[in-house]
Amino acid sequence: MGKPIKKQTYSKRLVLVSFMFLLPAFLIMTITTIFPVFWNIYLSFHKWNVNSSAKFVGMKNYAKIFTDRAAKSAILNSCYIGVISIIICIVLGMLLALLIYRLGKRESAFFRFIFFCPSMMPMTVIGLLFVFVFAEQEGLLNNILNFIGLSSQTRGWLGGTDTVLKSIAGVAGWKFSGTSMMLFYTAMLGIPQSFFETSKLEGAHFLQDIRYIILPLMKAKIKLVLSLAFIWAFATYDIVLSMTKGGPGDYSTTVPLRMITVGFTFNKFGYAAAMGVILTLIVGSLVIITRFVLRGDTYEY
């Protein structure tokens, strides 16, 4: 008879040392993330202008959001930019990952670097770059349209009320597509080659491999990328500020930009905090719904 397996135990000293190593990271996380979240929630139920003590007002700040045209417009703009940029990010990232997956090691390494470069650049730099791309007179996009004979399609992309949100969403989606590409590509590398060899023997082509092998086995990774994309896409302060500053008028003002204006210009910090809570609830709800829709079996291979 074999010896019974002893349960592994840890000495109190080892547990204490582990705790001491984790303590600095825990303190940093508490100071920079956990405390500000609870402080923001607390502040959203109060009226505070810094110069006086906070006054409890209950749900008045939240009720005001649904009667304030500027606040509702900012929420809708954030949702529009978020949803469109997420679609672009996921679709473009998946297409790039599939194309790179079909290449050899040297070629795939080169194109991974090229397509991932935008993700390494600060969002403000990307925004300023595309200000010149979308410029009406000397912009690259309008010059290309003129060159190929589509002069009727030229316009002020960031100055038109019907194109400004689409332009911002397109840039944000393209910027994040590199990160989603890398995550999808690493997931594809983890799929055993025997699956593709079997499908090849059955006469399946690459599109059928994508539908019946790659996408089902990547469902967990797709859920992860979608969760991250919702957080990236709705944090639309730096790109909007660098590209349009919320203009023309307030047609591209998003919730983060509106929060800064309300809080630091009008000193309505409680009202600004309520906007932040509403945006957080929207993003959290979308993440939960997405993960519920994409639920399914977990495969081990």
N, C-alpha and C positions, 0 to 999 in steps of 0.2 A: 504494500500500500504506500502511496506517495505521502509525503509530509503535507499537512494542511498549510495552506497559504496564509501567512501572517499579514494582517492589515498594517499598511505602512503608517507609521506615526511620526510626528515632527516634534522636536523638542521646543520648549517654551522660548528658549534663547533664539532658535531659528525663526520662530514666528515673530518674535520681537524685532529682530534684525530686518525681516521682510517688511514689517509695518513701518519701521523707521525709514526705509528706502521709499516706500509708497507715500509717506506723509508729505514731503514737499510737493509732489504732483497733485495730491489731494487738496492741499492748501491753495495752490495756484488755481485749480479747477473751481474751488469754492469761491475764491475772491473774484475771478474773471467771468464765471458762468453762472453758478448756482445762485449766489447772492444777488447778482443783477436781475436774474429772472424773477425771483420772489419779490425783490424791491419794485420791479416794474409792475407786477400784478397788484401789489399793495398800493402803489401810487395811482393806478388806474381808477381806484375808487375814491380818490381825493382830488380836491382842487388846490393846486400849489403853484405859486409864481416865484418861488425862491425867497422873495423879500418878506414873506410872512409864513406862519406855520401852516402845515397842511390841514385842510378842512375836509372832513368826510362828507361825500355827496352821494354815496351809493352807486346806483346804476346810471346816474345822469350823464356821465361822460360817454357811456356806451349808447344811450338813447340818442344823444346828440349826433353821433356818427351817422345814424340812419336818416337824419333830417338835414345834414350838412352836405350840400351838393359837391363841394370840393373834396370832402372825405370819401364820399361814395365814388366819385370819379377816380380818385387815386386808387381805391381798392379794385375797381374794374380794370384800370390800366395795369396794375400789378398782376392781376389774374390773366389778362390777355397776353402780356409779355411772357409771363411764366409758362402758360400752356403752350404757346407757339414755340418758344425757345426749347422747351422740353421735347416736343415732337421732333424738331430739327436735330437736337442733340442726340436723341436715341436713334433716329432713322439714319442720320449721317454717320454716327459712330458705328452702328452695326454694319452699314455698307462698307465703310473703310476697313473694318476688322475682317469682313469676309473677303475683300479683295486682297488684303495683305496676307491672309491665311493661305491663299492659293499661290503665293510667291515663294521663292527660295529664301534661305536664311539671310544671305547678304542683301538681297533686294528688299526683303521685309524689314530688316533693321534700318535701312536707309529711309524708307517711306514712313516707318513708325516715328522716326526722329522728326521728319518734315511735318507730319500731320499732328504731332504732339507739341510742337513748338508754340502754337498759340495758347495752349493751356498753361505754359510756363510764364507767359507775359502777364504783367499786371493789367487788370481790367481797365484802369484809367488810360494806360498806354494804348490798348486796343481801341477804346472809345475815341481818343484823339486821332488815331490813325484813320479811323473810318469817317471822321468829320471831313477829312480831305477827300476820301473816296466818294462820299455822297454830296460833295459841294456842287452847287448848281452850275457854275460857270466853268471852273477849272477842275472839277471832280473827275476822278478816273472812270467811274461808272458811266457818267454822261458822255464822256469822250469816247468810250468803247461803243456805246449805243450810236453815237454819231458816225463812227468809223464803219460800222456794219450796216448803216442805212436805216437805223431805227430812231431817227431824230425826233419823231413824234412821241416817243416814249420817255424822252428826257424830262426831268422835273427837279424841283428842289425837294429831295427825298426827306430831309430833316425839317423842312419848313412847311410841308403840306400836312394838313390834319388827317388825311386818309392814308398817308404812307409813313409817318414818323414812328408809330408803334411797331409796324411791321419791320421797319429798318432796324430798330433797336433789338427786337426779338430775334431777327435773323443774325445779327452780330453776336448776341449772347449765346444763341444755339450753336453757332459755328465755333465760338471760343471754347465751349465746354465739350464739343464733340471729340476732341483729342483724348480727354480723360476717359470718356465712355468707350472710345475705340480701344484703348489699352486694357480696360477691364474686360471687355468682350473678347478681345484677342487672347488674353491669358486664360479665360474660361474655355475657349476653343482648343487651346493647346492641351488642356486637361482631359479632353475626350479621347478615349483609346482609339488608336488607328484601326484596330480590328473591326470596329463598327463600320467604318467606311469601306474597309476591304470586303466585308460581308455584303454591304449594299451594292458595291461594284459588281460582285459576282451575281447578284440578283438583277443586274441591269439598270440600277437607279442612276440618275444623273445628279449633278451638283445641287440643282434646285430642290430635288427631292431629299437630298441629304440635309439641306437647310431646314426643310419643313418637318421631317420626321426624326432627325437625329439632333442637329445643332440647337434649334430653338427649344425643343422640349427639355434637353439636358442643361440648357442655360437659363432656365426659368428663375432659379435662385439668384443668379448674377444679374438678370434683368431687373428683378425686384430691388436689389441693392442699388443699382445704377439709377433707377427711377427715384428711390428715396433720396439719394444724394442730389439728383437733378432738381427735385422740388426745392431743396434748400438753396442750391446755387441760383436757380432761376428767379426765386422770389426776393432774393437780396439784391434789389435793383437800385442801389443808390449811386455807386461810383460810375457805372456805365451811363446812366441817364444824366448825371451831373456833368460828365465830361463831353457828352454828345449834344445835349439839348438844354440842360439846366431846367428841364420840365416843360420847355416850350414846344411849339408856339403856344402862347398863352399858358394854359395848364393842361394841354392835351396829352402830354407825356409825363405828367407828374405822377409818381408812384408813391406808395405808402411810406417807405423810408424817407423819401424827399419831403413829403408832406409833414412827417413827424418832426424832422429837423426844423422846418419853417415854423410850425405851430409851437414847438417847444422853445427854440432859441431866439425866435423873432418876436413871438407874441407872449412868451413866458407862460404858456398853458401846458405845463409838464404832465399834469394828470390826464388831460385830453390826449396828448401825444402818446402817453403810455397805453391808453385804452386802444388806440389804433394799432400799436404794436401787438397787444394781446389778440386783437381780432385777426391780424395777419397770421400770427402764430397758430391760432385755431384753424384757420383756413388751410394752411400748409400741412398741419398735423392731420386734419381730416382727409385731405387728398392722399397723403402717404398711407394712412390706414385703409382707405378705400382701394387704393392701387394694390396694396399687399393682399387684401381680401380677394380682389378680382383675380389676381395672378397666383392664388393659392393652388397647391397641387402636391403631388408626390415628390419626395426627395430621393434622388437616385444615388447609389454608391457603386463605384466601379473602379 
